[in-house]
Amino acid sequence: MSDFRQPGPPGRRRLDCVTRTAEYEKTHEDGRYEAVRSRDARFDGAFFFAVETTGIYCRPSCPAVTPKRHNVRFFPTAAAAQGSGFRACRRCRPDAVPGSADWNVRADVVGRAMRLIGDGVVDREGVAGLAVRLGYSARQVQRQLTAEVGAGPVALARAQRAHTARVLLQTTALPVTEIAFASGFASVRQFNDTIRAVYAATPSELRAAAPARDRAARRTATPTAGVPLRLAHRGPYRSGPVFDLLQREAVAGIEEVSGAPGHRVYRRTLRLPYGTGIVAVQERPGRPGGLDRAGRTGSGGWLEARLHLTDLRDLTTSVQRLRRLFDLDADPYAVDERLGADPRLAPLVAARPGLRSPGTADPDELAVRALVGRAEAERLVQRYGKALDAPCGTLTHLFPEPAVLAEAAPDGAPGALAAALADGAVRLDPGADRDDAERALLAVPGLDARTVAVVRTRALGDPDVAPPGPAVPDTWRPWRSYALNHLRAAGEWENDR
């Protein structure tokens, strides 16, 4: 008797599984609708909803009238909503939300792919280049991304290009043709078609519809003044400890922190795929508990930034690197809920809600600095760093590339690390496998477990790293990196460097 004709438990088990899955999906979507109904900004970027009667998709906190449940569809990404024919809401601007925290937490191929796409790899190297970096075939990457996030790599990159184009249209006075290529589009026609499809407007109409603050920024945005941006985050953001860390670590020539606490400005140089950049980010103390002016929970905020780029095609990449440096895509509610349940950490979390785990704007640079320390890093910058064509105040150099260090100073642990980074034996890009990278780092002569833990936390953005030393409870997982930051902020854990 063939299997499909056999009566009894196997068939019932399959049917029960399907039923449970359907019930789960219905309950899951009902919970999402409640988030939409309450305009809960905690879920902005975690999912998007679209209204079939209007053809528009929004963020959960959209202030428009809540649509009826039977008219609503949910999508994991903006690209998935766009692929289903929905256009972005002009009121809530869903493309401007923080990225999903899942992509930074997850270490699987989908999480790695999303980080690489955010870094602009598809625009620069195509889907084939993305697949090579991930160690999968292009077909496998397409299949896994479509199954998980509702869109393939091309659609995800297209949505990102559209967002970059909107930012440039509304905050700069650059010609539309220049914006098209700066955003990563291959032609002006492709640019025009995408803007119409995503925003239901021509580029000129989208520029004219810019909010008042963006129109004001556009008047001051010149090639010398840079591109002004608001780097959004969800929930409370404890900016003081982040800027404290950056100030302690600042390497002369490539970084500086100026101003009084609470109003500091962090500036640094960047080596980017198409050119160089200088970025400035302002400290902005957040509202306690992430409350907005109306007292609603879940409201996020932003950090003001200004980017000076020698090539505007680097805009998307530089923004993503700043987001990783300042940990802007984190979910502080999930972190604080888990860590706040621990008796030792509860008072620390209550005192510093929204404490982040800073990353880096340049993973290779961070690895070298973690090994050699600040003083030696400054010497390396002055001796081997590339001088900027146009220095800006105290910012005069780029940090030396690994290949330059490997050739100029091949001896010792720094030389071995630089050589491993230069030849690809150690990969620290956004799509690197964290476990593979850790094993490769530990194989480099002169690197100890503590240094590798710092690199894994900061360069690879791992939220769950416990350095060697006193035992760290498993109950802090998957947020052990954040737990240790709370202990450091309270003076209960020694600095790693």
Secondary structure, 3 states (H helix, E strand, C coil): CCHHHCCCHHHHHHHHHHHHHHHHHHHHHHHHHHHHHCCCHHHECCEEEEECCCCEEECCCCCCCCCCHHHEEEECCHHHHHHCCCEECCCCCHHHCCCCCHHHHCCCHHHHHHHHHHCCHHHHHHHHHHHHHHCCCHHHHHHHHHHHHCCCHHHHHHHHHHHHHHHHHHHCCCCHHHHHHHCCCCCHHHHHHHHHHHHCCCHHHHHHCCCHHHHHHHHHCCCCCCEEEEEEECCCCCHHHHHHHHHHHCCCCCEEEECCCCCCEEEEEEECCCCEEEEEEECCCCCHHHCCCCCCCCCCEEEEEEEEECCHHHHHHHHHHHHHHCCCCCCHHHHHHHHCCCCCCHHHHHHCCCCCCCCCCCHHHHHHHHHHCHHHHHHHHHHHCEEEEEEECCEEEECCCHHHHHHHCCCHHHHHHHHHHHHCCCCCCCCCCHHHHHHHHHCCCCCCHHHHHHHHHHCCCCCCCCCCCCCCCHHHCCCHHHHHHHHHHCCCCCCCC
